[in-house]
């Protein structure tokens, strides 16, 4: 009887209703507390896990980018060191080249001075030879190369140039005869051991030379 009276009592039902209300309230609070704010949006646990996985993937990609960038940086630094080494070598070559060019320029300058000195000495020697030849009555040879003719008949202006020559025999020698263009006898001598060692004459245009042996013609002044 006492138990039935409790279920019928107003206080009992108020207590039950209050318990249900509080239970619903606490359940709502629990569900609400199971969600968090992510980028200003409410997400549940599964969404949070997916978001974390996405961030971890982005982090891994960023780490890989950093690793690749560091590898590229190391390679570039190595290239820079190689270029610096090559630059240093090139600089040494340029410096050595400048020193060598300066040395070569000095040598060339000294050589030019020596060549000038040699030329002056040669001119002095030639001048003294000329003075000596004049004093001793000698014939002064020109710097032109002598011309050698074999035995035979030759014409001045065709076989040999006009000019003054010293004629010397090649070998034992032989008769040496020269006729003018008009047929007059200008030279009639014997060159060699049976005659004279050398003979000086002026060969004019059109003269005819006759020699029975090879002869060398030395230009003289």
SULPE-V420714 format. One record per residue. N is the residue number from 0. RES is the residue in one small letter. SS is DSSP state (@ for helix, = for strand, . for the rest). Layout:
[[N,RES,SS] [N,RES,SS]]
This chain:
[[0,x,.] [1,x,@] [2,x,@] [3,x,@] [4,x,@] [5,x,@] [6,x,@] [7,x,@] [8,x,.] [9,x,@] [10,x,@] [11,x,@] [12,x,@] [13,x,@] [14,x,@] [15,x,@] [16,x,@] [17,x,@] [18,x,@] [19,x,@] [20,x,@] [21,x,@] [22,x,@] [23,x,@] [24,x,@] [25,x,@] [26,x,@] [27,x,@] [28,x,@] [29,x,@] [30,x,@] [31,x,@] [32,x,@] [33,x,.] [34,x,.] [35,x,=] [36,x,=] [37,x,=] [38,x,.] [39,x,.] [40,x,=] [41,x,=] [42,x,=] [43,x,.] [44,x,@] [45,x,@] [46,x,@] [47,x,@] [48,x,@] [49,x,@] [50,x,@] [51,x,@] [52,x,@] [53,x,@] [54,x,@] [55,x,@] [56,x,@] [57,x,@] [58,x,@] [59,x,@] [60,x,@] [61,x,@] [62,x,@] [63,x,@] [64,x,@] [65,x,@] [66,x,@] [67,x,@] [68,x,@] [69,x,@] [70,x,@] [71,x,@] [72,x,@] [73,x,@] [74,x,@] [75,x,@] [76,x,@] [77,x,@] [78,x,@] [79,x,@] [80,x,@] [81,x,@] [82,x,@] [83,x,@] [84,x,@] [85,x,@] [86,x,@] [87,x,@] [88,x,@] [89,x,@] [90,x,@] [91,x,@] [92,x,@] [93,x,@] [94,x,@] [95,x,@] [96,x,@] [97,x,@] [98,x,@] [99,x,@] [100,x,@] [101,x,@] [102,x,@] [103,x,@] [104,x,@] [105,x,@] [106,x,@] [107,x,@] [108,x,@] [109,x,@] [110,x,@] [111,x,@] [112,x,@] [113,x,@] [114,x,@] [115,x,@] [116,x,@] [117,x,@] [118,x,@] [119,x,@] [120,x,@] [121,x,@] [122,x,@] [123,x,@] [124,x,@] [125,x,@] [126,x,@] [127,x,@] [128,x,@] [129,x,@] [130,x,@] [131,x,@] [132,x,@] [133,x,@] [134,x,@] [135,x,@] [136,x,.] [137,x,.] [138,x,.] [139,x,.] [140,x,=] [141,x,.] [142,x,.] [143,x,.] [144,x,.] [145,x,.] [146,x,=] [147,x,=] [148,x,=] [149,x,.] [150,x,.] [151,x,=] [152,x,=] [153,x,=] [154,x,=] [155,x,=] [156,x,.] [157,x,.] [158,x,.] [159,x,=] [160,x,.] [161,x,.] [162,x,=] [163,x,=] [164,x,=] [165,x,=] [166,x,=] [167,x,=] [168,x,=] [169,x,.] [170,x,.] [171,x,.] [172,x,.] [173,x,.] [174,x,=] [175,x,=] [176,x,=] [177,x,=] [178,x,=] [179,x,.] [180,x,.] [181,x,.] [182,x,.] [183,x,.] [184,x,=] [185,x,=] [186,x,=] [187,x,=] [188,x,=] [189,x,=] [190,x,=] [191,x,.] [192,x,.] [193,x,.] [194,x,.] [195,x,=] [196,x,.] [197,x,=] [198,x,=] [199,x,=] [200,x,=] [201,x,=] [202,x,=] [203,x,.] [204,x,.] [205,x,.] [206,x,.] [207,x,=] [208,x,=] [209,x,=] [210,x,=] [211,x,.] [212,x,.] [213,x,.] [214,x,=] [215,x,=] [216,x,=] [217,x,=] [218,x,=] [219,x,=] [220,x,.]]
